[in-house]
């Protein structure tokens, strides 16, 4: 055969093969990381109501929605403030 044995490339092929494997692992690792990041990012927007708000903000929102009376709101303000 004119080109020689295709499996014996003088050691050059093994280096490129390892380089290819490393890049494949990096590529799939990046894809998995991107998916996990996107899921976390999307789930942060769907937090339960009241999470990340101060107790006074929650009391104001409840008063604005009519869930509590003015007297109850004033009492909550005194208790929290």
mmCIF file of the N, C-alpha and C atoms, coordinates in Angstrom:
data_MODEL
# 
_entry.id   MODEL 
# 
loop_
_atom_site.group_PDB 
_atom_site.id 
_atom_site.type_symbol 
_atom_site.label_atom_id 
_atom_site.label_alt_id 
_atom_site.label_comp_id 
_atom_site.label_asym_id 
_atom_site.label_entity_id 
_atom_site.label_seq_id 
_atom_site.pdbx_PDB_ins_code 
_atom_site.Cartn_x 
_atom_site.Cartn_y 
_atom_site.Cartn_z 
_atom_site.occupancy 
_atom_site.B_iso_or_equiv 
_atom_site.pdbx_formal_charge 
_atom_site.auth_seq_id 
_atom_site.auth_comp_id 
_atom_site.auth_asym_id 
_atom_site.auth_atom_id 
_atom_site.pdbx_PDB_model_num 
ATOM 1   N N  . UNK A 1 1  ? 0.846   -1.169 0.000  1.00 0.00 ? 1  UNK A N  1 
ATOM 2   C CA . UNK A 1 1  ? 0.000   0.000  0.000  1.00 0.00 ? 1  UNK A CA 1 
ATOM 3   C C  . UNK A 1 1  ? 0.892   1.233  0.000  1.00 0.00 ? 1  UNK A C  1 
ATOM 4   N N  . UNK A 1 2  ? 0.514   2.204  -0.740 1.00 0.00 ? 2  UNK A N  1 
ATOM 5   C CA . UNK A 1 2  ? 1.352   3.356  -0.944 1.00 0.00 ? 2  UNK A CA 1 
ATOM 6   C C  . UNK A 1 2  ? 1.456   4.245  0.292  1.00 0.00 ? 2  UNK A C  1 
ATOM 7   N N  . UNK A 1 3  ? 0.385   4.406  1.036  1.00 0.00 ? 3  UNK A N  1 
ATOM 8   C CA . UNK A 1 3  ? 0.360   5.321  2.166  1.00 0.00 ? 3  UNK A CA 1 
ATOM 9   C C  . UNK A 1 3  ? 0.794   4.659  3.464  1.00 0.00 ? 3  UNK A C  1 
ATOM 10  N N  . UNK A 1 4  ? 0.974   3.385  3.514  1.00 0.00 ? 4  UNK A N  1 
ATOM 11  C CA . UNK A 1 4  ? 1.379   2.696  4.725  1.00 0.00 ? 4  UNK A CA 1 
ATOM 12  C C  . UNK A 1 4  ? 0.174   2.289  5.548  1.00 0.00 ? 4  UNK A C  1 
ATOM 13  N N  . UNK A 1 5  ? 0.449   1.798  6.710  1.00 0.00 ? 5  UNK A N  1 
ATOM 14  C CA . UNK A 1 5  ? -0.612  1.328  7.604  1.00 0.00 ? 5  UNK A CA 1 
ATOM 15  C C  . UNK A 1 5  ? -1.367  2.523  8.171  1.00 0.00 ? 5  UNK A C  1 
ATOM 16  N N  . UNK A 1 6  ? -2.692  2.542  8.020  1.00 0.00 ? 6  UNK A N  1 
ATOM 17  C CA . UNK A 1 6  ? -3.456  3.693  8.490  1.00 0.00 ? 6  UNK A CA 1 
ATOM 18  C C  . UNK A 1 6  ? -3.510  3.797  10.005 1.00 0.00 ? 6  UNK A C  1 
ATOM 19  N N  . UNK A 1 7  ? -3.231  2.732  10.720 1.00 0.00 ? 7  UNK A N  1 
ATOM 20  C CA . UNK A 1 7  ? -3.262  2.762  12.187 1.00 0.00 ? 7  UNK A CA 1 
ATOM 21  C C  . UNK A 1 7  ? -1.933  3.210  12.772 1.00 0.00 ? 7  UNK A C  1 
ATOM 22  N N  . UNK A 1 8  ? -0.894  3.199  12.008 1.00 0.00 ? 8  UNK A N  1 
ATOM 23  C CA . UNK A 1 8  ? 0.421   3.605  12.500 1.00 0.00 ? 8  UNK A CA 1 
ATOM 24  C C  . UNK A 1 8  ? 0.777   4.937  11.861 1.00 0.00 ? 8  UNK A C  1 
ATOM 25  N N  . UNK A 1 9  ? 0.478   6.024  12.559 1.00 0.00 ? 9  UNK A N  1 
ATOM 26  C CA . UNK A 1 9  ? 0.759   7.355  12.023 1.00 0.00 ? 9  UNK A CA 1 
ATOM 27  C C  . UNK A 1 9  ? 1.946   7.982  12.744 1.00 0.00 ? 9  UNK A C  1 
ATOM 28  N N  . UNK A 1 10 ? 2.794   7.193  13.269 1.00 0.00 ? 10 UNK A N  1 
ATOM 29  C CA . UNK A 1 10 ? 3.978   7.712  13.931 1.00 0.00 ? 10 UNK A CA 1 
ATOM 30  C C  . UNK A 1 10 ? 3.681   8.422  15.232 1.00 0.00 ? 10 UNK A C  1 
ATOM 31  N N  . UNK A 1 11 ? 2.577   8.095  15.889 1.00 0.00 ? 11 UNK A N  1 
ATOM 32  C CA . UNK A 1 11 ? 2.219   8.704  17.151 1.00 0.00 ? 11 UNK A CA 1 
ATOM 33  C C  . UNK A 1 11 ? 1.503   10.030 17.012 1.00 0.00 ? 11 UNK A C  1 
ATOM 34  N N  . UNK A 1 12 ? 1.412   10.577 15.828 1.00 0.00 ? 12 UNK A N  1 
ATOM 35  C CA . UNK A 1 12 ? 0.770   11.869 15.631 1.00 0.00 ? 12 UNK A CA 1 
ATOM 36  C C  . UNK A 1 12 ? -0.737  11.755 15.831 1.00 0.00 ? 12 UNK A C  1 
ATOM 37  N N  . UNK A 1 13 ? -1.346  10.698 15.380 1.00 0.00 ? 13 UNK A N  1 
ATOM 38  C CA . UNK A 1 13 ? -2.795  10.520 15.466 1.00 0.00 ? 13 UNK A CA 1 
ATOM 39  C C  . UNK A 1 13 ? -3.301  10.446 16.887 1.00 0.00 ? 13 UNK A C  1 
ATOM 40  N N  . UNK A 1 14 ? -2.529  9.855  17.792 1.00 0.00 ? 14 UNK A N  1 
ATOM 41  C CA . UNK A 1 14 ? -2.980  9.715  19.185 1.00 0.00 ? 14 UNK A CA 1 
ATOM 42  C C  . UNK A 1 14 ? -3.090  11.068 19.866 1.00 0.00 ? 14 UNK A C  1 
ATOM 43  N N  . UNK A 1 15 ? -2.194  11.958 19.565 1.00 0.00 ? 15 UNK A N  1 
ATOM 44  C CA . UNK A 1 15 ? -2.257  13.291 20.150 1.00 0.00 ? 15 UNK A CA 1 
ATOM 45  C C  . UNK A 1 15 ? -3.497  14.047 19.710 1.00 0.00 ? 15 UNK A C  1 
ATOM 46  N N  . UNK A 1 16 ? -3.815  13.953 18.423 1.00 0.00 ? 16 UNK A N  1 
ATOM 47  C CA . UNK A 1 16 ? -5.010  14.617 17.913 1.00 0.00 ? 16 UNK A CA 1 
ATOM 48  C C  . UNK A 1 16 ? -6.272  13.961 18.459 1.00 0.00 ? 16 UNK A C  1 
ATOM 49  N N  . UNK A 1 17 ? -6.206  12.645 18.647 1.00 0.00 ? 17 UNK A N  1 
ATOM 50  C CA . UNK A 1 17 ? -7.366  11.938 19.173 1.00 0.00 ? 17 UNK A CA 1 
ATOM 51  C C  . UNK A 1 17 ? -7.635  12.369 20.627 1.00 0.00 ? 17 UNK A C  1 
ATOM 52  N N  . UNK A 1 18 ? -6.610  12.509 21.421 1.00 0.00 ? 18 UNK A N  1 
ATOM 53  C CA . UNK A 1 18 ? -6.776  12.968 22.805 1.00 0.00 ? 18 UNK A CA 1 
ATOM 54  C C  . UNK A 1 18 ? -7.292  14.404 22.824 1.00 0.00 ? 18 UNK A C  1 
ATOM 55  N N  . UNK A 1 19 ? -6.769  15.229 21.940 1.00 0.00 ? 19 UNK A N  1 
ATOM 56  C CA . UNK A 1 19 ? -7.218  16.610 21.821 1.00 0.00 ? 19 UNK A CA 1 
ATOM 57  C C  . UNK A 1 19 ? -8.706  16.646 21.481 1.00 0.00 ? 19 UNK A C  1 
ATOM 58  N N  . UNK A 1 20 ? -9.134  15.789 20.593 1.00 0.00 ? 20 UNK A N  1 
ATOM 59  C CA . UNK A 1 20 ? -10.548 15.699 20.226 1.00 0.00 ? 20 UNK A CA 1 
ATOM 60  C C  . UNK A 1 20 ? -11.418 15.277 21.394 1.00 0.00 ? 20 UNK A C  1 
ATOM 61  N N  . UNK A 1 21 ? -10.961 14.303 22.174 1.00 0.00 ? 21 UNK A N  1 
ATOM 62  C CA . UNK A 1 21 ? -11.720 13.844 23.346 1.00 0.00 ? 21 UNK A CA 1 
ATOM 63  C C  . UNK A 1 21 ? -11.855 14.961 24.373 1.00 0.00 ? 21 UNK A C  1 
ATOM 64  N N  . UNK A 1 22 ? -10.780 15.686 24.580 1.00 0.00 ? 22 UNK A N  1 
ATOM 65  C CA . UNK A 1 22 ? -10.829 16.786 25.556 1.00 0.00 ? 22 UNK A CA 1 
ATOM 66  C C  . UNK A 1 22 ? -11.850 17.824 25.111 1.00 0.00 ? 22 UNK A C  1 
ATOM 67  N N  . UNK A 1 23 ? -11.824 18.193 23.843 1.00 0.00 ? 23 UNK A N  1 
ATOM 68  C CA . UNK A 1 23 ? -12.779 19.182 23.357 1.00 0.00 ? 23 UNK A CA 1 
ATOM 69  C C  . UNK A 1 23 ? -14.207 18.669 23.403 1.00 0.00 ? 23 UNK A C  1 
ATOM 70  N N  . UNK A 1 24 ? -14.405 17.377 23.197 1.00 0.00 ? 24 UNK A N  1 
ATOM 71  C CA . UNK A 1 24 ? -15.743 16.812 23.273 1.00 0.00 ? 24 UNK A CA 1 
ATOM 72  C C  . UNK A 1 24 ? -16.274 16.905 24.715 1.00 0.00 ? 24 UNK A C  1 
ATOM 73  N N  . UNK A 1 25 ? -15.429 16.600 25.691 1.00 0.00 ? 25 UNK A N  1 
ATOM 74  C CA . UNK A 1 25 ? -15.837 16.695 27.093 1.00 0.00 ? 25 UNK A CA 1 
ATOM 75  C C  . UNK A 1 25 ? -16.125 18.151 27.461 1.00 0.00 ? 25 UNK A C  1 
ATOM 76  N N  . UNK A 1 26 ? -15.299 19.074 27.011 1.00 0.00 ? 26 UNK A N  1 
ATOM 77  C CA . UNK A 1 26 ? -15.528 20.490 27.284 1.00 0.00 ? 26 UNK A CA 1 
ATOM 78  C C  . UNK A 1 26 ? -16.842 20.945 26.640 1.00 0.00 ? 26 UNK A C  1 
ATOM 79  N N  . UNK A 1 27 ? -17.085 20.534 25.408 1.00 0.00 ? 27 UNK A N  1 
ATOM 80  C CA . UNK A 1 27 ? -18.302 20.925 24.701 1.00 0.00 ? 27 UNK A CA 1 
ATOM 81  C C  . UNK A 1 27 ? -19.537 20.424 25.430 1.00 0.00 ? 27 UNK A C  1 
ATOM 82  N N  . UNK A 1 28 ? -19.589 19.133 25.766 1.00 0.00 ? 28 UNK A N  1 
ATOM 83  C CA . UNK A 1 28 ? -20.776 18.592 26.433 1.00 0.00 ? 28 UNK A CA 1 
ATOM 84  C C  . UNK A 1 28 ? -20.917 19.130 27.851 1.00 0.00 ? 28 UNK A C  1 
ATOM 85  N N  . UNK A 1 29 ? -19.802 19.395 28.524 1.00 0.00 ? 29 UNK A N  1 
ATOM 86  C CA . UNK A 1 29 ? -19.866 20.022 29.841 1.00 0.00 ? 29 UNK A CA 1 
ATOM 87  C C  . UNK A 1 29 ? -20.475 21.403 29.763 1.00 0.00 ? 29 UNK A C  1 
ATOM 88  N N  . UNK A 1 30 ? -20.102 22.163 28.734 1.00 0.00 ? 30 UNK A N  1 
ATOM 89  C CA . UNK A 1 30 ? -20.661 23.503 28.551 1.00 0.00 ? 30 UNK A CA 1 
ATOM 90  C C  . UNK A 1 30 ? -22.152 23.428 28.232 1.00 0.00 ? 30 UNK A C  1 
ATOM 91  N N  . UNK A 1 31 ? -22.560 22.472 27.427 1.00 0.00 ? 31 UNK A N  1 
ATOM 92  C CA . UNK A 1 31 ? -23.980 22.310 27.096 1.00 0.00 ? 31 UNK A CA 1 
ATOM 93  C C  . UNK A 1 31 ? -24.780 21.982 28.354 1.00 0.00 ? 31 UNK A C  1 
ATOM 94  N N  . UNK A 1 32 ? -24.289 21.053 29.166 1.00 0.00 ? 32 UNK A N  1 
ATOM 95  C CA . UNK A 1 32 ? -24.988 20.671 30.403 1.00 0.00 ? 32 UNK A CA 1 
ATOM 96  C C  . UNK A 1 32 ? -25.052 21.852 31.357 1.00 0.00 ? 32 UNK A C  1 
ATOM 97  N N  . UNK A 1 33 ? -23.935 22.581 31.503 1.00 0.00 ? 33 UNK A N  1 
ATOM 98  C CA . UNK A 1 33 ? -23.916 23.746 32.384 1.00 0.00 ? 33 UNK A CA 1 
ATOM 99  C C  . UNK A 1 33 ? -24.925 24.789 31.908 1.00 0.00 ? 33 UNK A C  1 
ATOM 100 N N  . UNK A 1 34 ? -25.006 25.005 30.600 1.00 0.00 ? 34 UNK A N  1 
ATOM 101 C CA . UNK A 1 34 ? -25.936 25.986 30.044 1.00 0.00 ? 34 UNK A CA 1 
ATOM 102 C C  . UNK A 1 34 ? -27.386 25.599 30.330 1.00 0.00 ? 34 UNK A C  1 
ATOM 103 N N  . UNK A 1 35 ? -27.703 24.320 30.223 1.00 0.00 ? 35 UNK A N  1 
ATOM 104 C CA . UNK A 1 35 ? -29.062 23.856 30.510 1.00 0.00 ? 35 UNK A CA 1 
ATOM 105 C C  . UNK A 1 35 ? -29.398 24.056 31.979 1.00 0.00 ? 35 UNK A C  1 
ATOM 106 N N  . UNK A 1 36 ? -28.488 23.684 32.873 1.00 0.00 ? 36 UNK A N  1 
ATOM 107 C CA . UNK A 1 36 ? -28.720 23.856 34.310 1.00 0.00 ? 36 UNK A CA 1 
ATOM 108 C C  . UNK A 1 36 ? -28.871 25.333 34.647 1.00 0.00 ? 36 UNK A C  1 
ATOM 109 N N  . UNK A 1 37 ? -28.024 26.175 34.079 1.00 0.00 ? 37 UNK A N  1 
ATOM 110 C CA . UNK A 1 37 ? -28.095 27.624 34.320 1.00 0.00 ? 37 UNK A CA 1 
ATOM 111 C C  . UNK A 1 37 ? -29.442 28.182 33.861 1.00 0.00 ? 37 UNK A C  1 
ATOM 112 N N  . UNK A 1 38 ? -29.904 27.750 32.687 1.00 0.00 ? 38 UNK A N  1 
ATOM 113 C CA . UNK A 1 38 ? -31.173 28.249 32.153 1.00 0.00 ? 38 UNK A CA 1 
ATOM 114 C C  . UNK A 1 38 ? -32.344 27.813 33.026 1.00 0.00 ? 38 UNK A C  1 
ATOM 115 N N  . UNK A 1 39 ? -32.313 26.584 33.514 1.00 0.00 ? 39 UNK A N  1 
ATOM 116 C CA . UNK A 1 39 ? -33.392 26.097 34.385 1.00 0.00 ? 39 UNK A CA 1 
ATOM 117 C C  . UNK A 1 39 ? -33.416 26.894 35.687 1.00 0.00 ? 39 UNK A C  1 
ATOM 118 N N  . UNK A 1 40 ? -32.253 27.131 36.272 1.00 0.00 ? 40 UNK A N  1 
ATOM 119 C CA . UNK A 1 40 ? -32.195 27.920 37.504 1.00 0.00 ? 40 UNK A CA 1 
ATOM 120 C C  . UNK A 1 40 ? -32.691 29.346 37.256 1.00 0.00 ? 40 UNK A C  1 
ATOM 121 N N  . UNK A 1 41 ? -32.288 29.922 36.141 1.00 0.00 ? 41 UNK A N  1 
ATOM 122 C CA . UNK A 1 41 ? -32.670 31.298 35.814 1.00 0.00 ? 41 UNK A CA 1 
ATOM 123 C C  . UNK A 1 41 ? -34.182 31.423 35.628 1.00 0.00 ? 41 UNK A C  1 
ATOM 124 N N  . UNK A 1 42 ? -34.774 30.451 34.942 1.00 0.00 ? 42 UNK A N  1 
ATOM 125 C CA . UNK A 1 42 ? -36.215 30.484 34.714 1.00 0.00 ? 42 UNK A CA 1 
ATOM 126 C C  . UNK A 1 42 ? -37.001 30.238 35.992 1.00 0.00 ? 42 UNK A C  1 
ATOM 127 N N  . UNK A 1 43 ? -36.475 29.384 36.872 1.00 0.00 ? 43 UNK A N  1 
ATOM 128 C CA . UNK A 1 43 ? -37.205 29.072 38.101 1.00 0.00 ? 43 UNK A CA 1 
ATOM 129 C C  . UNK A 1 43 ? -37.123 30.213 39.117 1.00 0.00 ? 43 UNK A C  1 
ATOM 130 N N  . UNK A 1 44 ? -36.151 31.108 38.995 1.00 0.00 ? 44 UNK A N  1 
ATOM 131 C CA . UNK A 1 44 ? -36.062 32.247 39.905 1.00 0.00 ? 44 UNK A CA 1 
ATOM 132 C C  . UNK A 1 44 ? -37.203 33.220 39.680 1.00 0.00 ? 44 UNK A C  1 
ATOM 133 N N  . UNK A 1 45 ? -37.722 33.292 38.487 1.00 0.00 ? 45 UNK A N  1 
ATOM 134 C CA . UNK A 1 45 ? -38.817 34.193 38.186 1.00 0.00 ? 45 UNK A CA 1 
ATOM 135 C C  . UNK A 1 45 ? -40.150 33.711 38.738 1.00 0.00 ? 45 UNK A C  1 
ATOM 136 N N  . UNK A 1 46 ? -40.211 32.478 39.197 1.00 0.00 ? 46 UNK A N  1 
ATOM 137 C CA . UNK A 1 46 ? -41.457 31.901 39.679 1.00 0.00 ? 46 UNK A CA 1 
ATOM 138 C C  . UNK A 1 46 ? -41.412 31.663 41.185 1.00 0.00 ? 46 UNK A C  1 
ATOM 139 N N  . UNK A 1 47 ? -40.919 32.632 41.931 1.00 0.00 ? 47 UNK A N  1 
ATOM 140 C CA . UNK A 1 47 ? -40.843 32.516 43.371 1.00 0.00 ? 47 UNK A CA 1 
ATOM 141 C C  . UNK A 1 47 ? -42.231 32.675 43.973 1.00 0.00 ? 47 UNK A C  1 
ATOM 142 N N  . UNK A 1 48 ? -42.467 32.030 45.098 1.00 0.00 ? 48 UNK A N  1 
ATOM 143 C CA . UNK A 1 48 ? -43.760 32.215 45.767 1.00 0.00 ? 48 UNK A CA 1 
ATOM 144 C C  . UNK A 1 48 ? -43.974 33.666 46.171 1.00 0.00 ? 48 UNK A C  1 
ATOM 145 N N  . UNK A 1 49 ? -45.212 34.071 46.251 1.00 0.00 ? 49 UNK A N  1 
ATOM 146 C CA . UNK A 1 49 ? -45.531 35.452 46.615 1.00 0.00 ? 49 UNK A CA 1 
ATOM 147 C C  . UNK A 1 49 ? -44.979 35.770 47.990 1.00 0.00 ? 49 UNK A C  1 
ATOM 148 N N  . UNK A 1 50 ? -44.396 36.930 48.124 1.00 0.00 ? 50 UNK A N  1 
ATOM 149 C CA . UNK A 1 50 ? -43.880 37.362 49.406 1.00 0.00 ? 50 UNK A CA 1 
ATOM 150 C C  . UNK A 1 50 ? -42.411 37.061 49.613 1.00 0.00 ? 50 UNK A C  1 
ATOM 151 N N  . UNK A 1 51 ? -41.839 36.220 48.809 1.00 0.00 ? 51 UNK A N  1 
ATOM 152 C CA . UNK A 1 51 ? -40.435 35.889 49.001 1.00 0.00 ? 51 UNK A CA 1 
ATOM 153 C C  . UNK A 1 51 ? -39.573 37.045 48.497 1.00 0.00 ? 51 UNK A C  1 
ATOM 154 N N  . UNK A 1 52 ? -38.643 37.482 49.314 1.00 0.00 ? 52 UNK A N  1 
ATOM 155 C CA . UNK A 1 52 ? -37.772 38.586 48.945 1.00 0.00 ? 52 UNK A CA 1 
ATOM 156 C C  . UNK A 1 52 ? -38.348 39.944 49.291 1.00 0.00 ? 52 UNK A C  1 
ATOM 157 N N  . UNK A 1 53 ? -39.493 39.988 49.954 1.00 0.00 ? 53 UNK A N  1 
ATOM 158 C CA . UNK A 1 53 ? -40.096 41.252 50.353 1.00 0.00 ? 53 UNK A CA 1 
ATOM 159 C C  . UNK A 1 53 ? -39.989 41.393 51.864 1.00 0.00 ? 53 UNK A C  1 
ATOM 160 N N  . UNK A 1 54 ? -39.973 42.638 52.307 1.00 0.00 ? 54 UNK A N  1 
ATOM 161 C CA . UNK A 1 54 ? -39.945 42.868 53.751 1.00 0.00 ? 54 UNK A CA 1 
ATOM 162 C C  . UNK A 1 54 ? -41.345 42.634 54.321 1.00 0.00 ? 54 UNK A C  1 
ATOM 163 N N  . UNK A 1 55 ? -41.446 42.349 55.611 1.00 0.00 ? 55 UNK A N  1 
ATOM 164 C CA . UNK A 1 55 ? -42.768 42.154 56.218 1.00 0.00 ? 55 UNK A CA 1 
ATOM 165 C C  . UNK A 1 55 ? -43.679 43.374 56.065 1.00 0.00 ? 55 UNK A C  1 
ATOM 166 N N  . UNK A 1 56 ? -43.103 44.564 56.127 1.00 0.00 ? 56 UNK A N  1 
ATOM 167 C CA . UNK A 1 56 ? -43.915 45.774 55.956 1.00 0.00 ? 56 UNK A CA 1 
ATOM 168 C C  . UNK A 1 56 ? -44.466 45.879 54.530 1.00 0.00 ? 56 UNK A C  1 
ATOM 169 N N  . UNK A 1 57 ? -43.649 45.491 53.534 1.00 0.00 ? 57 UNK A N  1 
ATOM 170 C CA . UNK A 1 57 ? -44.123 45.489 52.145 1.00 0.00 ? 57 UNK A CA 1 
ATOM 171 C C  . UNK A 1 57 ? -45.283 44.516 51.966 1.00 0.00 ? 57 UNK A C  1 
ATOM 172 N N  . UNK A 1 58 ? -45.192 43.368 52.605 1.00 0.00 ? 58 UNK A N  1 
ATOM 173 C CA . UNK A 1 58 ? -46.266 42.380 52.523 1.00 0.00 ? 58 UNK A CA 1 
ATOM 174 C C  . UNK A 1 58 ? -47.536 42.929 53.169 1.00 0.00 ? 58 UNK A C  1 
ATOM 175 N N  . UNK A 1 59 ? -47.374 43.604 54.318 1.00 0.00 ? 59 UNK A N  1 
ATOM 176 C CA . UNK A 1 59 ? -48.534 44.186 54.996 1.00 0.00 ? 59 UNK A CA 1 
ATOM 177 C C  . UNK A 1 59 ? -49.166 45.275 54.127 1.00 0.00 ? 59 UNK A C  1 
ATOM 178 N N  . UNK A 1 60 ? -48.347 46.099 53.478 1.00 0.00 ? 60 UNK A N  1 
ATOM 179 C CA . UNK A 1 60 ? -48.878 47.128 52.587 1.00 0.00 ? 60 UNK A CA 1 
ATOM 180 C C  . UNK A 1 60 ? -49.644 46.508 51.431 1.00 0.00 ? 60 UNK A C  1 
ATOM 181 N N  . UNK A 1 61 ? -49.120 45.458 50.863 1.00 0.00 ? 61 UNK A N  1 
ATOM 182 C CA . UNK A 1 61 ? -49.802 44.799 49.746 1.00 0.00 ? 61 UNK A CA 1 
ATOM 183 C C  . UNK A 1 61 ? -51.121 44.179 50.199 1.00 0.00 ? 61 UNK A C  1 
ATOM 184 N N  . UNK A 1 62 ? -51.137 43.591 51.389 1.00 0.00 ? 62 UNK A N  1 
ATOM 185 C CA . UNK A 1 62 ? -52.373 42.998 51.903 1.00 0.00 ? 62 UNK A CA 1 
ATOM 186 C C  . UNK A 1 62 ? -53.421 44.077 52.172 1.00 0.00 ? 62 UNK A C  1 
ATOM 187 N N  . UNK A 1 63 ? -52.974 45.204 52.680 1.00 0.00 ? 63 UNK A N  1 
ATOM 188 C CA . UNK A 1 63 ? -53.902 46.320 52.932 1.00 0.00 ? 63 UNK A CA 1 
ATOM 189 C C  . UNK A 1 63 ? -54.441 46.871 51.607 1.00 0.00 ? 63 UNK A C  1 
ATOM 190 N N  . UNK A 1 64 ? -53.569 46.977 50.622 1.00 0.00 ? 64 UNK A N  1 
ATOM 191 C CA . UNK A 1 64 ? -53.989 47.488 49.318 1.00 0.00 ? 64 UNK A CA 1 
ATOM 192 C C  . UNK A 1 64 ? -54.991 46.550 48.646 1.00 0.00 ? 64 UNK A C  1 
ATOM 193 N N  . UNK A 1 65 ? -54.849 45.261 48.863 1.00 0.00 ? 65 UNK A N  1 
ATOM 194 C CA . UNK A 1 65 ? -55.794 44.292 48.285 1.00 0.00 ? 65 UNK A CA 1 
ATOM 195 C C  . UNK A 1 65 ? -57.078 44.174 49.092 1.00 0.00 ? 65 UNK A C  1 
ATOM 196 N N  . UNK A 1 66 ? -57.111 44.803 50.272 1.00 0.00 ? 66 UNK A N  1 
ATOM 197 C CA . UNK A 1 66 ? -58.305 44.756 51.107 1.00 0.00 ? 66 UNK A CA 1 
ATOM 198 C C  . UNK A 1 66 ? -58.398 43.518 51.980 1.00 0.00 ? 66 UNK A C  1 
ATOM 199 N N  . UNK A 1 67 ? -57.292 42.828 52.167 1.00 0.00 ? 67 UNK A N  1 
ATOM 200 C CA . UNK A 1 67 ? -57.288 41.615 52.987 1.00 0.00 ? 67 UNK A CA 1 
ATOM 201 C C  . UNK A 1 67 ? -57.322 41.941 54.482 1.00 0.00 ? 67 UNK A C  1 
ATOM 202 N N  . UNK A 1 68 ? -56.790 43.105 54.848 1.00 0.00 ? 68 UNK A N  1 
ATOM 203 C CA . UNK A 1 68 ? -56.784 43.521 56.255 1.00 0.00 ? 68 UNK A CA 1 
ATOM 204 C C  . UNK A 1 68 ? -57.366 44.932 56.349 1.00 0.00 ? 68 UNK A C  1 
ATOM 205 N N  . UNK A 1 69 ? -57.869 45.244 57.516 1.00 0.00 ? 69 UNK A N  1 
ATOM 206 C CA . UNK A 1 69 ? -58.448 46.573 57.734 1.00 0.00 ? 69 UNK A CA 1 
ATOM 207 C C  . UNK A 1 69 ? -57.345 47.576 58.054 1.00 0.00 ? 69 UNK A C  1 
ATOM 208 N N  . UNK A 1 70 ? -57.740 48.863 58.099 1.00 0.00 ? 70 UNK A N  1 
ATOM 209 C CA . UNK A 1 70 ? -56.771 49.917 58.435 1.00 0.00 ? 70 UNK A CA 1 
ATOM 210 C C  . UNK A 1 70 ? -56.222 49.722 59.845 1.00 0.00 ? 70 UNK A C  1 
ATOM 211 N N  . UNK A 1 71 ? -57.098 49.331 60.773 1.00 0.00 ? 71 UNK A N  1 
ATOM 212 C CA . UNK A 1 71 ? -56.643 49.110 62.146 1.00 0.00 ? 71 UNK A CA 1 
ATOM 213 C C  . UNK A 1 71 ? -55.640 47.962 62.216 1.00 0.00 ? 71 UNK A C  1 
ATOM 214 N N  . UNK A 1 72 ? -55.905 46.911 61.486 1.00 0.00 ? 72 UNK A N  1 
ATOM 215 C CA . UNK A 1 72 ? -54.965 45.785 61.472 1.00 0.00 ? 72 UNK A CA 1 
ATOM 216 C C  . UNK A 1 72 ? -53.634 46.204 60.847 1.00 0.00 ? 72 UNK A C  1 
ATOM 217 N N  . UNK A 1 73 ? -53.709 47.004 59.781 1.00 0.00 ? 73 UNK A N  1 
ATOM 218 C CA . UNK A 1 73 ? -52.486 47.485 59.135 1.00 0.00 ? 73 UNK A CA 1 
ATOM 219 C C  . UNK A 1 73 ? -51.677 48.366 60.077 1.00 0.00 ? 73 UNK A C  1 
ATOM 220 N N  . UNK A 1 74 ? -52.356 49.281 60.775 1.00 0.00 ? 74 UNK A N  1 
ATOM 221 C CA . UNK A 1 74 ? -51.657 50.158 61.726 1.00 0.00 ? 74 UNK A CA 1 
ATOM 222 C C  . UNK A 1 74 ? -51.026 49.342 62.845 1.00 0.00 ? 74 UNK A C  1 
ATOM 223 N N  . UNK A 1 75 ? -51.722 48.319 63.316 1.00 0.00 ? 75 UNK A N  1 
ATOM 224 C CA . UNK A 1 75 ? -51.168 47.453 64.366 1.00 0.00 ? 75 UNK A CA 1 
ATOM 225 C C  . UNK A 1 75 ? -49.931 46.721 63.842 1.00 0.00 ? 75 UNK A C  1 
ATOM 226 N N  . UNK A 1 76 ? -49.993 46.226 62.626 1.00 0.00 ? 76 UNK A N  1 
ATOM 227 C CA . UNK A 1 76 ? -48.827 45.551 62.046 1.00 0.00 ? 76 UNK A CA 1 
ATOM 228 C C  . UNK A 1 76 ? -47.645 46.520 61.913 1.00 0.00 ? 76 UNK A C  1 
ATOM 229 N N  . UNK A 1 77 ? -47.916 47.742 61.496 1.00 0.00 ? 77 UNK A N  1 
ATOM 230 C CA . UNK A 1 77 ? -46.855 48.742 61.384 1.00 0.00 ? 77 UNK A CA 1 
ATOM 231 C C  . UNK A 1 77 ? -46.194 48.994 62.731 1.00 0.00 ? 77 UNK A C  1 
ATOM 232 N N  . UNK A 1 78 ? -47.023 49.109 63.783 1.00 0.00 ? 78 UNK A N  1 
ATOM 233 C CA . UNK A 1 78 ? -46.450 49.334 65.123 1.00 0.00 ? 78 UNK A CA 1 
ATOM 234 C C  . UNK A 1 78 ? -45.646 48.108 65.576 1.00 0.00 ? 78 UNK A C  1 
ATOM 235 N N  . UNK A 1 79 ? -46.163 46.928 65.312 1.00 0.00 ? 79 UNK A N  1 
ATOM 236 C CA . UNK A 1 79 ? -45.451 45.711 65.723 1.00 0.00 ? 79 UNK A CA 1 
ATOM 237 C C  . UNK A 1 79 ? -44.132 45.527 64.965 1.00 0.00 ? 79 UNK A C  1 
ATOM 238 N N  . UNK A 1 80 ? -44.136 45.873 63.689 1.00 0.00 ? 80 UNK A N  1 
ATOM 239 C CA . UNK A 1 80 ? -42.940 45.658 62.866 1.00 0.00 ? 80 UNK A CA 1 
ATOM 240 C C  . UNK A 1 80 ? -41.948 46.807 62.974 1.00 0.00 ? 80 UNK A C  1 
ATOM 241 N N  . UNK A 1 81 ? -42.434 48.002 63.227 1.00 0.00 ? 81 UNK A N  1 
ATOM 242 C CA . UNK A 1 81 ? -41.559 49.182 63.208 1.00 0.00 ? 81 UNK A CA 1 
ATOM 243 C C  . UNK A 1 81 ? -40.952 49.425 64.524 1.00 0.00 ? 81 UNK A C  1 
# 
